[in-house]
């Protein structure tokens, strides 16, 4: 007989997946509707409208892709890129290279603008690189979970809009936790996920795009064989599954037959967004900001150091330099196995040197922040690392009680 | 304030999505684990082993793709196909053309072997076409939901194995409802879904493949930029998201960082497969077969006709010819809005001519079969269609009571 699910209690303080909101878990027990049931279509329509709010966009197109965050990242990039097209990717962390990987597989000519990971870019440096490389597309990360840095985008976006360049931005780690202004910042196509600040399980991705992208997609639309061979394109998107021109026509009134929508994940997303909107986005951002302050205060009071430029740090991720006396794996194992607390290691050069503590969605709560600080102190003390005992929790609590 | 979810009661008797098993709905409320939490990795490992059972395979590779069924169909095809490769697609229904659509976008040279939709192929006809076209890949549908026909595969598979041709089969509509023998039939790579006979919501797809495919994938593996640039391939798969060579290394011991696994859908899949295996696959197939007999008996006793060759009809879908006096949409609307019963229309030439009644997974129950027959009689009577009143339910009941 196969085992039953065996799931211990966890306080999830990695940068995703985070704890799912209890109302979302409940929504996921809702029975299935057929994919073209009018009641389900109404739920899809409501979801589309709610997706737009944390993006702060008036775009007509906003919907979900049935896959994890990177499915929509790929969908967005392959919508814009043809073989040989020039793509500029400013990289201040690991996930920029994922954008490059996807574009290289799509046979674009990728140029990375690289810098150290301790801060994000001065927007002028990116604009200068755009002027020099003259790309068709600029693809960037808004918040880099690998190193906790966040990029300013308004001037880059404005330059792209004025020079007929497409700007694609990955907002997976900031959507719903940090104020975002897709329209004001001049972003053509933006992507987000569900497993971070929306407090929904991984497995669905969000995308919104403007009329410029819509026009480009219209030219590439190709009706699927099996529905008819009367609408072929000279330049169809290479993927059928990740073809935004078809997905758009499935989520819109046309309702073309494409995939079978992931009913329960739509229920979850609908409820996750509803919870955010009912809390009020300003309140949501203030909560993340306050918990970020408490985390920073706690980590610093403990005598640990935050990695990277604090001025451009994401409120949703706090990278902590691992003290030389501590062993990365041992500390995280003890946190997980004795305290039920999960934090994350990092990537590339930062692996073994930086822990990443998340502060996202339903996991962004006072008790979680206090619990992770207390647990970290306990583990470091146990391993004989020299920290200021008792100071971390106290400093975080002071942030909460002052308000 | 956004609306709460509004989901009326439904009896889902379309060919998918079907009703989710109550134990699966409960499993989906289980809190999230981190993607590399040892407890979650154990659940993934258990899931892999369970996936293999309805495929009846000893393949080492069997795992889930985070997307709806067609995500794994595309992943399987783009793993096998390079631009210019010859692919033969025997088509006896709508979904064969989806395989072609995907291969054409991947710039394969696609040849369809076409026939009417009333039956599946004589295997010799397919083998003759293979001999003539000499393809690298043969891609086929096992059970065509569009017209309810099922294809025999053992001789085709045996020919492909002996002639170094890859056989890819879409088993989305039969997996878990009909006996399948991937190894014995000589199938190189097979794909299934969750939203049909596994009684799990849509949003995840299953794939298994043999050593021949694994070898081909090993040659195409390319480590993702962001994890390092030391393992590049001359022939990487065009998609990063749907790259089976990476997914395999994420689901296996290597545990490379790729996407963030769709935790809750894995829970659901784990529970859905566990329910099937605990019922006993032979019992599951017998249940589907009996409900199929009852449905056929009921439809015929009512005076309606089944579309296509009964000898090759899938047990999981029953296509019913729409009586000339009945209007497709009006009948289905009344079924849905008055009885809460969903059945489906069809595609292409069969649209408006055939209804499709599903018999899959948790929806494959006596009460659902009896309810759909009673409801259909009620609606047809209401619209003045000449049927044998009272005979449909009686004939179905006789099937159940005889046993």
Boltz contact constraints between the chains, C-beta under 6 A:
constraints:
  - contact:
      token1: [A, 2]
      token2: [B, 50]
      max_distance: 6.0
  - contact:
      token1: [A, 2]
      token2: [B, 274]
      max_distance: 6.0
  - contact:
      token1: [A, 2]
      token2: [B, 277]
      max_distance: 6.0
  - contact:
      token1: [A, 3]
      token2: [B, 46]
      max_distance: 6.0
  - contact:
      token1: [A, 5]
      token2: [B, 27]
      max_distance: 6.0
  - contact:
      token1: [A, 5]
      token2: [B, 30]
      max_distance: 6.0
  - contact:
      token1: [A, 5]
      token2: [B, 267]
      max_distance: 6.0
  - contact:
      token1: [A, 7]
      token2: [B, 30]
      max_distance: 6.0
  - contact:
      token1: [A, 7]
      token2: [B, 33]
      max_distance: 6.0
  - contact:
      token1: [A, 8]
      token2: [B, 39]
      max_distance: 6.0
  - contact:
      token1: [A, 14]
      token2: [B, 34]
      max_distance: 6.0
  - contact:
      token1: [A, 17]
      token2: [B, 32]
      max_distance: 6.0
  - contact:
      token1: [A, 17]
      token2: [B, 260]
      max_distance: 6.0
  - contact:
      token1: [A, 17]
      token2: [B, 263]
      max_distance: 6.0
  - contact:
      token1: [A, 20]
      token2: [B, 32]
      max_distance: 6.0
  - contact:
      token1: [A, 25]
      token2: [B, 29]
      max_distance: 6.0
  - contact:
      token1: [A, 27]
      token2: [B, 5]
      max_distance: 6.0
  - contact:
      token1: [A, 28]
      token2: [B, 28]
      max_distance: 6.0
  - contact:
      token1: [A, 29]
      token2: [B, 25]
      max_distance: 6.0
  - contact:
      token1: [A, 30]
      token2: [B, 5]
      max_distance: 6.0
  - contact:
      token1: [A, 30]
      token2: [B, 7]
      max_distance: 6.0
  - contact:
      token1: [A, 32]
      token2: [B, 17]
      max_distance: 6.0
  - contact:
      token1: [A, 32]
      token2: [B, 20]
      max_distance: 6.0
  - contact:
      token1: [A, 33]
      token2: [B, 7]
      max_distance: 6.0
  - contact:
      token1: [A, 34]
      token2: [B, 14]
      max_distance: 6.0
  - contact:
      token1: [A, 34]
      token2: [B, 342]
      max_distance: 6.0
  - contact:
      token1: [A, 39]
      token2: [B, 8]
      max_distance: 6.0
  - contact:
      token1: [A, 46]
      token2: [B, 3]
      max_distance: 6.0
  - contact:
      token1: [A, 50]
      token2: [B, 2]
      max_distance: 6.0
  - contact:
      token1: [A, 66]
      token2: [B, 67]
      max_distance: 6.0
  - contact:
      token1: [A, 66]
      token2: [B, 68]
      max_distance: 6.0
  - contact:
      token1: [A, 66]
      token2: [B, 203]
      max_distance: 6.0
  - contact:
      token1: [A, 67]
      token2: [B, 66]
      max_distance: 6.0
  - contact:
      token1: [A, 67]
      token2: [B, 67]
      max_distance: 6.0
  - contact:
      token1: [A, 68]
      token2: [B, 66]
      max_distance: 6.0
  - contact:
      token1: [A, 68]
      token2: [B, 259]
      max_distance: 6.0
  - contact:
      token1: [A, 68]
      token2: [B, 260]
      max_distance: 6.0
  - contact:
      token1: [A, 70]
      token2: [B, 241]
      max_distance: 6.0
  - contact:
      token1: [A, 70]
      token2: [B, 259]
      max_distance: 6.0
  - contact:
      token1: [A, 71]
      token2: [B, 241]
      max_distance: 6.0
  - contact:
      token1: [A, 74]
      token2: [B, 240]
      max_distance: 6.0
  - contact:
      token1: [A, 74]
      token2: [B, 241]
      max_distance: 6.0
  - contact:
      token1: [A, 94]
      token2: [B, 226]
      max_distance: 6.0
  - contact:
      token1: [A, 97]
      token2: [B, 225]
      max_distance: 6.0
  - contact:
      token1: [A, 97]
      token2: [B, 226]
      max_distance: 6.0
  - contact:
      token1: [A, 98]
      token2: [B, 226]
      max_distance: 6.0
  - contact:
      token1: [A, 100]
      token2: [B, 225]
      max_distance: 6.0
  - contact:
      token1: [A, 101]
      token2: [B, 224]
      max_distance: 6.0
  - contact:
      token1: [A, 101]
      token2: [B, 225]
      max_distance: 6.0
  - contact:
      token1: [A, 101]
      token2: [B, 240]
      max_distance: 6.0
  - contact:
      token1: [A, 102]
      token2: [B, 240]
      max_distance: 6.0
  - contact:
      token1: [A, 105]
      token2: [B, 236]
      max_distance: 6.0
  - contact:
      token1: [A, 105]
      token2: [B, 238]
      max_distance: 6.0
  - contact:
      token1: [A, 105]
      token2: [B, 240]
      max_distance: 6.0
  - contact:
      token1: [A, 195]
      token2: [B, 260]
      max_distance: 6.0
  - contact:
      token1: [A, 201]
      token2: [B, 263]
      max_distance: 6.0
  - contact:
      token1: [A, 201]
      token2: [B, 264]
      max_distance: 6.0
  - contact:
      token1: [A, 202]
      token2: [B, 260]
      max_distance: 6.0
  - contact:
      token1: [A, 202]
      token2: [B, 262]
      max_distance: 6.0
  - contact:
      token1: [A, 202]
      token2: [B, 263]
      max_distance: 6.0
  - contact:
      token1: [A, 203]
      token2: [B, 66]
      max_distance: 6.0
  - contact:
      token1: [A, 203]
      token2: [B, 203]
      max_distance: 6.0
  - contact:
      token1: [A, 203]
      token2: [B, 262]
      max_distance: 6.0
  - contact:
      token1: [A, 203]
      token2: [B, 265]
      max_distance: 6.0
  - contact:
      token1: [A, 224]
      token2: [B, 101]
      max_distance: 6.0
  - contact:
      token1: [A, 225]
      token2: [B, 97]
      max_distance: 6.0
  - contact:
      token1: [A, 225]
      token2: [B, 100]
      max_distance: 6.0
  - contact:
      token1: [A, 225]
      token2: [B, 101]
      max_distance: 6.0
  - contact:
      token1: [A, 226]
      token2: [B, 94]
      max_distance: 6.0
  - contact:
      token1: [A, 226]
      token2: [B, 97]
      max_distance: 6.0
  - contact:
      token1: [A, 226]
      token2: [B, 98]
      max_distance: 6.0
  - contact:
      token1: [A, 236]
      token2: [B, 105]
      max_distance: 6.0
  - contact:
      token1: [A, 238]
      token2: [B, 105]
      max_distance: 6.0
  - contact:
      token1: [A, 238]
      token2: [B, 238]
      max_distance: 6.0
  - contact:
      token1: [A, 239]
      token2: [B, 239]
      max_distance: 6.0
  - contact:
      token1: [A, 240]
      token2: [B, 74]
      max_distance: 6.0
  - contact:
      token1: [A, 240]
      token2: [B, 101]
      max_distance: 6.0
  - contact:
      token1: [A, 240]
      token2: [B, 102]
      max_distance: 6.0
  - contact:
      token1: [A, 240]
      token2: [B, 105]
      max_distance: 6.0
  - contact:
      token1: [A, 241]
      token2: [B, 70]
      max_distance: 6.0
  - contact:
      token1: [A, 241]
      token2: [B, 71]
      max_distance: 6.0
  - contact:
      token1: [A, 241]
      token2: [B, 74]
      max_distance: 6.0
  - contact:
      token1: [A, 259]
      token2: [B, 68]
      max_distance: 6.0
  - contact:
      token1: [A, 259]
      token2: [B, 70]
      max_distance: 6.0
  - contact:
      token1: [A, 260]
      token2: [B, 17]
      max_distance: 6.0
  - contact:
      token1: [A, 260]
      token2: [B, 68]
      max_distance: 6.0
  - contact:
      token1: [A, 260]
      token2: [B, 195]
      max_distance: 6.0
  - contact:
      token1: [A, 260]
      token2: [B, 202]
      max_distance: 6.0
  - contact:
      token1: [A, 262]
      token2: [B, 202]
      max_distance: 6.0
  - contact:
      token1: [A, 262]
      token2: [B, 203]
      max_distance: 6.0
  - contact:
      token1: [A, 263]
      token2: [B, 17]
      max_distance: 6.0
  - contact:
      token1: [A, 263]
      token2: [B, 201]
      max_distance: 6.0
  - contact:
      token1: [A, 264]
      token2: [B, 201]
      max_distance: 6.0
  - contact:
      token1: [A, 265]
      token2: [B, 203]
      max_distance: 6.0
  - contact:
      token1: [A, 267]
      token2: [B, 5]
      max_distance: 6.0
  - contact:
      token1: [A, 274]
      token2: [B, 2]
      max_distance: 6.0
  - contact:
      token1: [A, 277]
      token2: [B, 2]
      max_distance: 6.0
  - contact:
      token1: [A, 342]
      token2: [B, 34]
      max_distance: 6.0
